[in-house]
């Protein structure tokens, strides 16, 4: 079995697995431009978006106080219904999501 393209791109060495070992899932990539970092996740297509967002924040930006201060975007659009499963939003194996602050931050 070949790996999806996102598994070949630069990211942290570890992959977050949100499904049991041996289960089939999809590999997605979450990028956070504020920290110039990326994490790969292996998840179920039925996983809610909120779970992906929270687990990605824990890995990429642990000092975040509230997950509501951040948005997850797919194909440039904010995902508004975070209770939706990934598959219902068209997020498939190899998808890339963007995790960023909800409001623009001043440059210092």
SULPE-V999964 format. One record per residue. N is the residue number from 1. PHI is phi in degrees with one decimal (999 if undefined). PSI is psi in degrees with one decimal (* if undefined). Layout:
n/phi/psi
N/PHI/PSI
N/PHI/PSI
This chain:
n/phi/psi
1/999/133.1
2/-88.6/151.4
3/-84.1/149.0
4/-66.3/159.3
5/-54.6/-39.4
6/-65.2/-22.2
7/-75.3/-16.3
8/-93.1/-16.4
9/-78.0/159.8
10/-61.3/131.6
11/-161.2/178.0
12/-57.2/155.8
13/-65.3/-35.3
14/-89.1/155.6
15/-114.7/130.1
16/-76.6/123.2
17/-106.9/116.1
18/-103.0/11.0
19/-127.8/158.6
20/-63.2/148.7
21/-56.0/135.3
22/93.4/-16.9
23/-80.1/147.8
24/-86.7/136.5
25/-145.6/-167.3
26/-113.9/150.6
27/-102.3/123.6
28/-124.1/166.7
29/-127.7/133.4
30/-118.7/123.2
31/-109.4/141.7
32/-128.3/104.6
33/-65.6/-27.4
34/-62.2/-29.1
35/-114.0/4.5
36/49.5/49.1
37/-140.4/162.3
38/-142.6/148.3
39/-133.4/142.7
40/-98.9/143.5
41/-131.5/142.2
42/-109.7/117.2
43/-135.4/164.7
44/-78.4/143.4
45/-62.5/-16.5
46/-92.5/1.6
47/-66.8/134.3
48/-67.1/147.0
49/-58.4/-38.1
50/-58.5/-39.8
51/-62.5/-43.6
52/-62.9/-43.1
53/-62.4/-48.8
54/-64.6/-45.6
55/-66.2/-35.8
56/-67.6/-41.6
57/-61.7/-42.4
58/-58.2/-38.0
59/-80.4/-42.4
60/-92.8/-30.5
61/-145.7/67.0
62/-61.6/-19.9
63/-79.9/-1.1
64/-62.9/132.3
65/-87.0/-45.0
66/-127.9/130.1
67/-68.3/-19.8
68/-68.7/-15.5
69/-78.2/-1.9
70/-127.0/153.4
71/-122.7/152.0
72/-111.9/129.2
73/-118.9/146.2
74/-131.3/124.0
75/55.2/35.8
76/87.1/-4.9
77/-110.9/137.6
78/-66.6/136.5
79/-84.2/111.3
80/-83.6/-37.1
81/-99.4/91.9
82/-75.6/-6.9
83/-85.5/-10.5
84/-69.6/142.4
85/-68.8/151.0
86/-54.3/-45.5
87/-61.3/-34.3
88/-67.0/-19.8
89/-98.9/2.9
90/83.6/12.4
91/-82.6/114.9
92/-118.6/-179.0
93/-55.5/126.7
94/94.8/2.1
95/-70.2/151.3
96/-119.2/126.6
97/-113.6/152.0
98/-112.5/127.6
99/-111.2/121.8
100/-149.9/166.7
101/-62.1/144.9
102/-64.6/-42.5
103/-110.3/147.4
104/-62.1/143.3
105/-105.0/141.2
106/-68.0/145.1
107/-87.2/131.3
108/-116.7/*
